[in-house]
Amino acid sequence: MLNAAEAAMDASAEDDAERQRNRAKLYAPPASERGRGRRRGRPPGTALDRAGAQALAAQLAAEDARMTGSR
């Protein structure tokens, strides 16, 4: 779809400078991402602490034991 948009914008441009400006607009990052100047970080609250990791491992072990014990 970008190729079709680029071709339409190129066809409507009057000179090379306008084609270059149009191409820069077309391939520019979204407005919400400009000006940040950095990559997106991890969303807050997604990391597990040691206790949470141990609890998750215990849940997985219990589920594994339950699943393999029923055979």
ChimeraX commands (.cxc) that place a marker at each C-alpha (Angstrom):
marker #1 position 0.00,0.00,0.00 radius 0.5
marker #1 position 2.89,2.33,0.64 radius 0.5
marker #1 position 4.04,1.88,-2.94 radius 0.5
marker #1 position 0.61,2.90,-4.25 radius 0.5
marker #1 position 0.52,5.91,-1.93 radius 0.5
marker #1 position 4.04,6.88,-2.91 radius 0.5
marker #1 position 3.21,6.56,-6.63 radius 0.5
marker #1 position 0.09,8.71,-6.24 radius 0.5
marker #1 position 2.00,11.35,-4.28 radius 0.5
marker #1 position 4.82,11.33,-6.85 radius 0.5
marker #1 position 2.34,11.79,-9.67 radius 0.5
marker #1 position 0.77,14.80,-7.99 radius 0.5
marker #1 position 4.10,16.44,-7.09 radius 0.5
marker #1 position 5.21,19.35,-9.23 radius 0.5
marker #1 position 8.98,18.98,-8.77 radius 0.5
marker #1 position 11.66,16.79,-7.22 radius 0.5
marker #1 position 11.78,18.81,-4.01 radius 0.5
marker #1 position 8.06,18.25,-3.44 radius 0.5
marker #1 position 8.49,14.53,-4.18 radius 0.5
marker #1 position 11.25,14.38,-1.57 radius 0.5
marker #1 position 9.11,16.21,1.02 radius 0.5
marker #1 position 6.17,13.90,0.31 radius 0.5
marker #1 position 8.38,10.83,0.68 radius 0.5
marker #1 position 9.76,12.16,3.98 radius 0.5
marker #1 position 6.20,12.66,5.29 radius 0.5
marker #1 position 5.10,9.23,4.09 radius 0.5
marker #1 position 7.95,7.34,5.76 radius 0.5
marker #1 position 8.21,9.52,8.89 radius 0.5
marker #1 position 7.55,7.83,12.24 radius 0.5
marker #1 position 4.14,8.45,13.82 radius 0.5
marker #1 position 3.70,11.78,15.58 radius 0.5
marker #1 position 3.44,10.05,18.95 radius 0.5
marker #1 position 6.92,8.55,18.49 radius 0.5
marker #1 position 8.68,11.68,17.27 radius 0.5
marker #1 position 10.33,13.86,19.89 radius 0.5
marker #1 position 10.80,11.04,22.37 radius 0.5
marker #1 position 14.29,10.42,21.12 radius 0.5
marker #1 position 14.47,7.04,22.80 radius 0.5
marker #1 position 13.14,3.56,22.45 radius 0.5
marker #1 position 10.10,2.39,24.28 radius 0.5
marker #1 position 10.84,0.96,27.67 radius 0.5
marker #1 position 9.23,-1.93,29.41 radius 0.5
marker #1 position 5.70,-1.14,30.64 radius 0.5
marker #1 position 5.57,-0.71,34.41 radius 0.5
marker #1 position 4.52,-3.66,36.51 radius 0.5
marker #1 position 5.59,-6.45,34.15 radius 0.5
marker #1 position 8.70,-7.63,35.99 radius 0.5
marker #1 position 8.61,-10.50,38.47 radius 0.5
marker #1 position 10.48,-10.28,41.72 radius 0.5
marker #1 position 12.18,-13.33,43.20 radius 0.5
marker #1 position 9.15,-14.34,45.29 radius 0.5
marker #1 position 6.83,-14.02,42.31 radius 0.5
marker #1 position 9.12,-16.14,40.16 radius 0.5
marker #1 position 9.31,-18.82,42.84 radius 0.5
marker #1 position 5.53,-18.83,43.22 radius 0.5
marker #1 position 5.12,-19.18,39.46 radius 0.5
marker #1 position 7.64,-22.04,39.38 radius 0.5
marker #1 position 5.75,-23.77,42.19 radius 0.5
marker #1 position 2.46,-23.40,40.31 radius 0.5
marker #1 position 4.03,-24.83,37.16 radius 0.5
marker #1 position 5.53,-27.75,39.08 radius 0.5
marker #1 position 2.18,-28.50,40.73 radius 0.5
marker #1 position 0.37,-28.38,37.40 radius 0.5
marker #1 position 3.03,-30.57,35.79 radius 0.5
marker #1 position 2.74,-33.11,38.60 radius 0.5
marker #1 position -1.03,-33.10,38.30 radius 0.5
marker #1 position -0.90,-33.58,34.52 radius 0.5
marker #1 position 1.72,-36.36,34.54 radius 0.5
marker #1 position 0.24,-38.11,37.57 radius 0.5
marker #1 position -3.13,-38.68,35.89 radius 0.5
marker #1 position -1.69,-40.95,33.15 radius 0.5
marker link #1:1,2 radius 0.2
marker link #1:2,3 radius 0.2
marker link #1:3,4 radius 0.2
marker link #1:4,5 radius 0.2
marker link #1:5,6 radius 0.2
marker link #1:6,7 radius 0.2
marker link #1:7,8 radius 0.2
marker link #1:8,9 radius 0.2
marker link #1:9,10 radius 0.2
marker link #1:10,11 radius 0.2
marker link #1:11,12 radius 0.2
marker link #1:12,13 radius 0.2
marker link #1:13,14 radius 0.2
marker link #1:14,15 radius 0.2
marker link #1:15,16 radius 0.2
marker link #1:16,17 radius 0.2
marker link #1:17,18 radius 0.2
marker link #1:18,19 radius 0.2
marker link #1:19,20 radius 0.2
marker link #1:20,21 radius 0.2
marker link #1:21,22 radius 0.2
marker link #1:22,23 radius 0.2
marker link #1:23,24 radius 0.2
marker link #1:24,25 radius 0.2
marker link #1:25,26 radius 0.2
marker link #1:26,27 radius 0.2
marker link #1:27,28 radius 0.2
marker link #1:28,29 radius 0.2
marker link #1:29,30 radius 0.2
marker link #1:30,31 radius 0.2
marker link #1:31,32 radius 0.2
marker link #1:32,33 radius 0.2
marker link #1:33,34 radius 0.2
marker link #1:34,35 radius 0.2
marker link #1:35,36 radius 0.2
marker link #1:36,37 radius 0.2
marker link #1:37,38 radius 0.2
marker link #1:38,39 radius 0.2
marker link #1:39,40 radius 0.2
marker link #1:40,41 radius 0.2
marker link #1:41,42 radius 0.2
marker link #1:42,43 radius 0.2
marker link #1:43,44 radius 0.2
marker link #1:44,45 radius 0.2
marker link #1:45,46 radius 0.2
marker link #1:46,47 radius 0.2
marker link #1:47,48 radius 0.2
marker link #1:48,49 radius 0.2
marker link #1:49,50 radius 0.2
marker link #1:50,51 radius 0.2
marker link #1:51,52 radius 0.2
marker link #1:52,53 radius 0.2
marker link #1:53,54 radius 0.2
marker link #1:54,55 radius 0.2
marker link #1:55,56 radius 0.2
marker link #1:56,57 radius 0.2
marker link #1:57,58 radius 0.2
marker link #1:58,59 radius 0.2
marker link #1:59,60 radius 0.2
marker link #1:60,61 radius 0.2
marker link #1:61,62 radius 0.2
marker link #1:62,63 radius 0.2
marker link #1:63,64 radius 0.2
marker link #1:64,65 radius 0.2
marker link #1:65,66 radius 0.2
marker link #1:66,67 radius 0.2
marker link #1:67,68 radius 0.2
marker link #1:68,69 radius 0.2
marker link #1:69,70 radius 0.2
marker link #1:70,71 radius 0.2
view
